[in-house]
Amino acid sequence: MTTTTTTTTAARYFVREDEIAGYHPANHTGTLNKRLIGPETVGARQLEVLVGHIQKGKGALPHAHPGIEQVCYMLEGRAVAEVGGQRQELHPGDSCFFPADAMHTFTVVSEEPVRVLVIYSPPYEELPERVIRP
């Protein structure tokens, strides 16, 4: 009689920010992102969640994401977001929405760095074909 052993990997549903390697996103300055929820961390296919750490005076240069909606939720610091002819200073607890295909910017205006939660749907994954620059 032959026995077969099958190895399975348990699904991962919990992520700690300090366990995630950071990366510097394209079209941003002074920014370090950590992708918390995505295909490579928990297998998410319909959304992506990351934490951005952005230095004073830095942020996202004008760009848009074709077919991808984006939400930013401020955790620490202050930043100015611009989209669709609207401009707003954001404080901790504030959020903003960037519609798919809408050109937008995000710039830190506080003395302290910004920590921001960013959600993309569907996932952006830093793929070059998922960004439009002016």
Backbone bond lengths (Angstrom), bond angles and torsions (degrees), N, CA, C in turn:
res aa  C-N    CA-C-N  psi(-1)  N-CA   C-N-CA  omega(-1)  CA-C   N-CA-C  phi
1 M - - - 1.436 - - 1.534 108.67 -
2 T 1.336 115.67 134.70 1.456 121.32 -179.54 1.512 109.71 -107.23
3 T 1.316 116.09 133.94 1.473 119.92 175.46 1.524 109.40 -105.81
4 T 1.282 114.83 140.86 1.458 120.65 179.02 1.518 108.74 -114.47
5 T 1.309 115.32 131.06 1.455 119.97 177.42 1.527 108.24 -105.48
6 T 1.307 115.30 128.26 1.458 120.28 178.69 1.519 108.51 -110.72
7 T 1.313 115.65 129.43 1.455 120.21 177.56 1.523 108.30 -101.16
8 T 1.309 115.68 128.37 1.464 119.82 176.33 1.517 108.90 -122.27
9 T 1.298 114.46 148.12 1.449 119.71 177.51 1.517 107.71 -100.27
10 A 1.303 116.24 127.52 1.457 120.40 179.72 1.518 109.88 -68.82
11 A 1.312 115.98 144.00 1.462 120.90 177.19 1.525 108.73 -64.91
12 R 1.311 115.30 146.69 1.459 121.17 179.16 1.515 108.33 -107.48
13 Y 1.326 117.90 126.71 1.452 122.34 -178.32 1.525 113.38 -121.16
14 F 1.315 117.58 -10.58 1.456 120.90 -176.14 1.527 109.82 -120.54
15 V 1.324 116.14 136.82 1.456 121.06 -175.74 1.531 108.75 -135.58
16 R 1.310 115.85 137.19 1.473 121.54 174.53 1.523 108.24 -107.41
17 E 1.323 115.42 132.34 1.467 120.38 -178.35 1.522 111.86 -55.26
18 D 1.329 117.50 -40.51 1.466 119.80 -176.63 1.533 113.38 -70.46
19 E 1.328 117.88 -7.46 1.468 121.59 177.13 1.527 112.43 -94.71
20 I 1.315 117.16 -6.01 1.457 122.09 -174.30 1.527 110.55 -99.91
21 A 1.326 116.74 132.36 1.468 121.35 175.73 1.523 109.17 -72.58
22 G 1.319 116.42 140.56 1.451 121.22 178.87 1.519 112.12 -88.79
23 Y 1.326 115.74 161.75 1.463 122.16 175.69 1.522 108.52 -144.35
24 H 1.315 116.34 157.99 1.456 122.69 178.94 1.526 107.91 -99.95
25 P 1.348 117.67 111.45 1.464 119.63 -175.33 1.524 113.26 -70.28
26 A 1.310 115.36 149.65 1.463 121.61 176.15 1.519 109.42 -64.53
27 N 1.332 116.40 150.41 1.461 123.10 175.65 1.528 113.29 65.40
28 H 1.335 117.75 19.43 1.457 123.38 176.59 1.528 107.64 -128.44
29 T 1.327 116.18 154.02 1.461 120.66 175.03 1.521 108.71 -121.77
30 G 1.324 117.37 144.53 1.456 122.12 176.70 1.514 114.00 58.46
31 T 1.324 117.62 33.37 1.459 122.02 -174.05 1.527 111.34 -122.65
32 L 1.327 115.29 134.26 1.455 122.21 172.51 1.525 107.10 -123.53
33 N 1.314 116.99 119.42 1.466 122.32 179.55 1.515 110.34 -106.80
34 K 1.338 114.46 150.28 1.459 121.60 172.75 1.519 107.10 -128.71
35 R 1.327 116.56 115.44 1.461 122.22 -178.50 1.527 108.32 -79.63
36 L 1.344 116.26 107.07 1.454 121.71 -177.73 1.527 111.89 -82.29
37 I 1.321 115.55 -50.09 1.460 121.70 -176.68 1.523 108.29 -119.73
38 G 1.308 116.79 123.61 1.458 121.60 -179.82 1.512 109.49 -176.28
39 P 1.321 116.54 -177.72 1.467 120.03 -178.78 1.528 113.06 -57.09
40 E 1.340 117.28 -39.59 1.464 119.59 -174.50 1.527 113.80 -83.25
41 T 1.344 119.26 -15.02 1.464 119.88 -179.36 1.520 112.14 -98.62
42 V 1.326 117.56 -51.00 1.465 120.95 -177.13 1.529 112.86 -126.92
43 G 1.320 116.69 0.33 1.458 120.13 179.72 1.521 114.35 85.54
44 A 1.333 117.87 11.96 1.467 120.82 179.75 1.523 109.74 -61.75
45 R 1.321 116.95 137.09 1.460 120.97 -179.04 1.524 113.46 -116.71
46 Q 1.329 117.62 -16.84 1.459 120.53 -174.49 1.527 114.08 -107.09
47 L 1.333 116.85 -11.91 1.456 119.98 179.01 1.517 110.33 -151.78
48 E 1.341 114.05 165.35 1.464 121.48 179.23 1.524 106.47 -139.31
49 V 1.334 116.73 135.80 1.459 122.06 179.42 1.518 107.69 -126.60
50 L 1.325 115.57 131.18 1.463 119.47 177.79 1.513 110.19 -139.46
51 V 1.329 115.11 163.62 1.458 121.93 172.85 1.511 106.37 -112.62
52 G 1.332 115.27 128.51 1.456 121.03 177.24 1.515 110.45 -106.58
53 H 1.319 115.67 137.10 1.468 123.10 174.55 1.528 105.60 -116.03
54 I 1.339 116.37 116.40 1.457 119.95 -172.46 1.530 109.99 -125.65
55 Q 1.319 116.29 131.46 1.459 122.63 -178.41 1.527 111.94 -75.68
56 K 1.330 115.80 159.42 1.460 123.44 178.66 1.534 111.01 -52.03
57 G 1.340 115.99 132.22 1.461 121.63 176.55 1.516 114.65 76.66
58 K 1.305 118.30 0.20 1.467 122.49 -177.06 1.519 110.07 -109.66
59 G 1.336 116.42 178.45 1.456 120.14 177.10 1.511 112.50 153.72
60 A 1.332 114.93 -148.76 1.464 122.11 -175.93 1.518 110.32 -95.84
61 L 1.321 116.12 126.32 1.456 122.07 173.75 1.529 107.93 -73.71
62 P 1.341 119.22 164.96 1.465 119.97 -178.68 1.530 111.72 -56.28
63 H 1.328 114.78 129.32 1.461 121.23 177.61 1.526 109.61 -166.53
64 A 1.318 116.58 169.94 1.463 123.50 176.14 1.522 108.03 -141.65
65 H 1.314 115.70 163.48 1.465 121.23 178.48 1.521 108.79 -120.27
66 P 1.327 118.60 113.27 1.462 120.97 -179.11 1.533 111.92 -64.61
67 G 1.331 115.60 119.23 1.458 120.70 176.74 1.513 115.17 73.65
68 I 1.340 118.44 10.41 1.466 121.35 -176.86 1.526 109.56 -122.69
69 E 1.328 116.80 124.59 1.464 121.75 173.83 1.523 108.32 -88.31
70 Q 1.350 115.46 150.56 1.466 120.70 -177.80 1.521 109.82 -137.13
71 V 1.327 115.50 138.64 1.462 122.43 174.37 1.517 107.52 -123.89
72 C 1.339 116.81 137.83 1.463 122.25 173.42 1.528 107.96 -118.88
73 Y 1.325 117.02 130.83 1.456 122.83 177.15 1.523 107.48 -121.71
74 M 1.329 116.41 118.90 1.462 121.90 -175.58 1.525 111.64 -75.17
75 L 1.326 115.62 126.60 1.455 122.39 176.57 1.525 111.60 -101.79
76 E 1.340 116.50 -43.38 1.480 122.17 -179.13 1.513 109.35 -146.49
77 G 1.337 116.25 149.32 1.458 121.48 176.88 1.523 112.09 81.56
78 R 1.349 114.74 -174.16 1.464 121.59 179.48 1.520 109.24 -133.11
79 A 1.335 115.75 144.68 1.463 121.05 179.43 1.521 109.27 -146.39
80 V 1.323 115.41 158.61 1.461 121.26 174.38 1.520 107.55 -107.59
81 A 1.333 115.25 127.50 1.463 121.55 175.83 1.521 108.14 -110.48
82 E 1.327 116.05 142.03 1.457 121.94 176.60 1.515 109.00 -130.04
83 V 1.343 115.46 132.41 1.462 121.84 178.30 1.525 108.85 -160.98
84 G 1.315 117.15 138.70 1.461 121.99 174.65 1.512 114.66 55.02
85 G 1.330 117.50 36.04 1.455 120.38 -179.89 1.522 114.20 78.70
86 Q 1.321 117.58 3.16 1.468 121.99 177.70 1.522 109.78 -108.68
87 R 1.328 114.93 145.93 1.472 121.62 -179.08 1.516 107.24 -134.35
88 Q 1.339 116.77 132.97 1.465 119.80 -177.59 1.522 109.91 -145.73
89 E 1.344 116.13 136.40 1.459 119.79 171.67 1.521 107.51 -83.98
90 L 1.324 115.52 130.68 1.461 122.21 -177.48 1.518 110.74 -108.07
91 H 1.323 116.03 138.73 1.459 124.04 178.91 1.530 108.28 -119.58
92 P 1.339 118.15 168.10 1.463 119.35 177.17 1.527 110.65 -52.62
93 G 1.321 115.38 132.49 1.462 121.43 -177.95 1.520 113.37 96.28
94 D 1.341 117.56 -14.19 1.472 121.85 178.06 1.520 109.69 -87.15
95 S 1.324 115.21 156.96 1.459 120.24 175.62 1.516 110.16 -139.28
96 C 1.328 115.20 162.65 1.458 120.95 175.59 1.520 108.59 -141.99
97 F 1.330 114.65 158.92 1.465 122.28 -178.19 1.521 108.40 -124.38
98 F 1.328 115.92 129.26 1.454 122.22 174.44 1.531 107.08 -111.05
99 P 1.347 117.38 108.95 1.465 119.32 179.70 1.531 111.33 -62.98
100 A 1.309 115.74 157.34 1.465 121.12 175.12 1.522 108.86 -54.61
101 D 1.324 117.00 138.00 1.466 124.83 176.48 1.527 114.50 72.69
102 A 1.344 119.28 0.67 1.471 121.62 -178.08 1.531 110.60 -88.19
103 M 1.323 116.45 125.05 1.460 121.75 176.55 1.538 107.87 -64.15
104 H 1.331 117.12 135.23 1.465 120.65 -178.77 1.529 111.29 -150.32
105 T 1.345 115.20 162.63 1.459 122.73 173.99 1.523 108.73 -136.00
106 F 1.340 115.55 164.20 1.462 122.08 179.78 1.520 106.38 -152.36
107 T 1.351 117.31 116.44 1.461 121.43 -174.01 1.521 111.18 -131.48
108 V 1.327 117.22 130.31 1.470 122.43 178.16 1.527 109.24 -71.43
109 V 1.349 116.05 131.61 1.470 121.14 178.32 1.521 112.14 -119.74
110 S 1.318 118.54 -5.62 1.465 121.31 179.59 1.517 110.87 -85.90
111 E 1.320 115.51 161.75 1.469 120.67 175.55 1.523 110.37 -67.33
112 E 1.323 115.84 -36.33 1.460 119.86 179.77 1.527 109.87 -89.21
113 P 1.319 116.90 156.46 1.468 120.57 177.87 1.525 110.90 -62.61
114 V 1.308 115.52 161.22 1.461 122.35 176.77 1.519 108.68 -98.27
115 R 1.301 114.61 143.55 1.463 122.38 169.45 1.518 104.50 -123.01
116 V 1.323 116.68 119.52 1.458 121.64 -173.02 1.523 110.49 -133.28
117 L 1.330 115.98 137.10 1.452 121.83 174.43 1.524 106.62 -89.81
118 V 1.328 117.27 128.64 1.466 122.21 -178.42 1.526 109.13 -121.93
119 I 1.332 115.22 133.66 1.459 121.43 179.32 1.521 108.26 -122.80
120 Y 1.327 116.66 130.12 1.467 122.97 175.86 1.527 108.73 -117.65
121 S 1.327 115.35 141.00 1.461 119.86 173.05 1.523 109.28 -145.66
122 P 1.334 117.54 121.27 1.461 127.66 -7.73 1.534 110.56 -67.68
123 P 1.341 118.08 175.45 1.465 121.03 -177.69 1.530 113.41 -55.58
124 Y 1.314 115.23 140.38 1.468 123.01 176.21 1.525 110.53 -83.16
125 E 1.320 116.51 -46.51 1.468 124.80 176.00 1.531 114.17 58.23
126 E 1.320 117.70 19.43 1.470 121.83 178.09 1.526 112.47 56.99
127 L 1.310 117.02 29.87 1.458 120.35 178.46 1.524 109.68 -84.14
128 P 1.340 118.35 128.45 1.472 121.90 -176.17 1.523 114.62 -53.99
129 E 1.323 117.51 -33.23 1.465 119.24 -179.46 1.529 112.74 -75.03
130 R 1.348 116.97 -3.52 1.469 120.81 -179.87 1.518 112.18 -104.66
131 V 1.322 116.89 23.10 1.467 120.74 175.83 1.528 108.90 -139.48
132 I 1.332 114.84 141.34 1.465 122.35 176.28 1.523 106.51 -120.18
133 R 1.312 116.46 129.06 1.470 121.33 176.49 1.524 108.33 -109.54
134 P 1.333 116.73 152.04 1.476 118.86 -179.46 1.525 112.45 -63.40
